[in-house]
Amino acid sequence: MRITVDTGRCVGAGQCVLTAPDLFDQDDDGLVTVLDPAAGTLAVAAREAAALCPSGAISIAAD
């Protein structure tokens, strides 16, 4: 699994951080950052965070 984010689409809602704090954080501007882009053990949390993202800035791809 590979997690990618589009900071240009991110609106800083923080749903990703609330849903999967081991995978996501926010930078000083409130935009999403990925802590572990290949966190296969947290696949369920990553998919949930991507589904909850209001701007669709998070993408999950299989390796």
Residue pairs with C-beta under 8 A, 6 or more apart in sequence:
1 38
1 39
1 40
1 43
1 46
1 60
1 61
1 62
1 63
2 37
2 38
2 60
2 61
2 62
2 63
3 23
3 34
3 36
3 37
3 38
3 39
3 46
3 50
3 58
3 59
3 60
4 34
4 37
4 58
4 59
4 61
5 32
5 33
5 34
5 57
5 58
5 59
6 57
6 59
7 31
7 32
7 57
9 55
9 56
9 57
10 31
10 32
10 55
10 57
11 54
11 55
11 57
12 26
12 29
12 30
12 31
12 32
13 53
13 54
13 55
14 26
14 30
15 49
15 52
15 53
15 54
16 23
16 24
16 32
16 49
16 50
16 52
16 53
16 58
17 24
17 25
17 26
17 32
19 45
19 48
19 49
19 52
20 42
20 45
20 46
20 48
20 49
22 35
22 36
22 39
22 42
22 45
23 34
23 35
23 36
23 39
23 42
23 45
23 46
23 49
24 32
24 33
24 34
24 35
24 49
24 58
25 32
25 33
25 35
26 32
26 33
27 33
32 53
32 57
32 58
36 42
38 63
39 46
40 63
43 60
46 58
46 60
47 60
49 58
50 58
50 59
50 60
